[in-house]
Amino acid sequence: MKIGIIGACNMTLDIATRAAKSGHEVLLSHPRCIESLRPIAARMGDKVKLVAKDKAVKAKMIVLFVPREELNGFFDGLPDMSEKILVHTNNPFFSTESYLSPIGEVKSSSEIISAQLPSAHLVKIFHVLEPELILSKCQSQNGNEIFFMGTNQEAKNKVKSFLKTIDLSACDLDELCSAGQC
């Protein structure tokens, strides 16, 4: 499978490394400075290609790590994103400016992405949750747990299958919460 990854953090680079080792083609991009990723991509092997973000979004599944402040207009000018699966990682923020806005005016990064790409399928992934939840609800408890949630079941199933191919134990938070286990 071809996976687009936009943005560099521990989670996205771990996913890129695991995906390449599992045989997936990885299109790795960074919104600010793609050249800074060249030595990292070289260590990941020939399954990882550094590309501009307009090339990374051509993959059916895109893992996204972009600071919240940079999301407005981030997707402007890119190809059609209809039916794409966006795997959105934790929300980095580098400015407290938006958090000083009056209550009700601040949108979450997921709301911003959904507003810009209403026909894409957003699946949110989390790496860190309360230890009690991990110990009591997760499948493997071996340190490879990753949690996800979203509104489109087919997209979530594809993300879960992908995460399993890269040796991550995927736990659906929506299922846990609907069963009253959150």
Residue pairs with C-beta under 8 A, 6 or more apart in sequence:
1 24
1 25
1 60
1 61
1 162
1 165
2 24
2 25
2 27
2 58
2 59
2 60
2 61
3 15
3 16
3 19
3 24
3 25
3 26
3 27
3 59
3 61
3 62
3 63
3 162
4 27
4 29
4 55
4 56
4 57
4 58
4 59
4 61
4 62
4 63
5 12
5 15
5 16
5 26
5 27
5 28
5 29
5 56
5 62
5 63
5 65
6 29
6 30
6 31
6 53
6 56
6 57
6 62
6 63
6 64
6 65
6 66
7 29
7 30
7 31
7 64
7 65
7 66
7 89
8 30
8 36
8 37
8 40
8 65
9 65
9 89
9 90
9 92
11 65
11 89
11 90
11 125
11 127
12 63
12 65
12 89
13 40
15 63
15 166
16 26
16 28
16 44
16 48
16 63
17 44
18 166
18 167
18 168
19 26
19 47
19 162
19 165
19 166
20 26
20 44
20 45
20 47
20 48
21 45
21 166
22 165
22 166
22 167
23 47
24 47
24 162
24 165
24 166
25 47
25 49
26 44
26 47
26 48
26 49
27 49
27 51
27 55
27 56
27 58
27 59
28 37
28 41
28 48
28 49
28 50
28 51
28 56
29 50
29 51
29 52
29 53
29 55
29 56
30 36
30 37
31 53
31 66
31 70
31 74
34 50
34 51
34 52
37 50
38 50
41 48
41 49
41 50
53 78
54 77
54 78
54 79
56 62
57 75
57 78
57 79
57 81
57 84
58 79
60 84
60 85
61 84
61 85
61 87
61 158
61 159
61 162
62 84
62 85
62 86
62 87
63 87
63 89
64 86
64 87
64 88
64 89
64 113
65 89
65 90
65 92
66 74
66 92
67 92
67 93
67 94
68 91
68 92
68 93
68 98
68 109
68 112
69 93
69 94
69 95
69 97
69 98
71 109
71 112
71 113
71 116
72 112
72 116
73 116
74 116
75 81
75 116
75 117
81 117
81 119
81 120
82 119
82 120
83 119
83 120
83 121
84 117
84 120
84 121
85 120
85 121
85 123
85 155
85 158
85 159
86 113
86 117
86 120
86 121
86 122
86 123
87 123
87 125
87 148
87 159
88 109
88 110
88 113
88 122
88 123
88 124
88 125
89 125
89 127
90 126
90 127
90 128
91 108
91 109
93 99
98 106
99 106
107 115
110 122
110 124
113 120
113 122
114 122
121 150
121 151
121 152
121 154
121 155
122 150
122 151
122 155
123 148
123 149
123 150
123 152
123 155
123 156
123 159
124 148
124 149
124 150
125 146
125 147
125 148
125 159
126 146
126 147
126 148
126 173
127 146
127 147
129 147
133 176
133 182
134 141
134 145
135 141
136 181
137 171
137 176
137 181
138 145
138 169
138 171
139 145
139 169
139 170
139 171
140 169
142 169
144 167
144 168
144 169
145 168
145 169
145 171
146 163
146 168
146 169
146 170
146 171
147 170
147 171
147 172
147 173
148 156
148 159
148 160
148 163
148 170
148 171
148 172
148 173
149 156
149 172
149 173
149 174
150 156
150 159
150 174
156 172
156 174
159 170
160 170
160 172
163 169
163 170
164 170
173 182
176 182
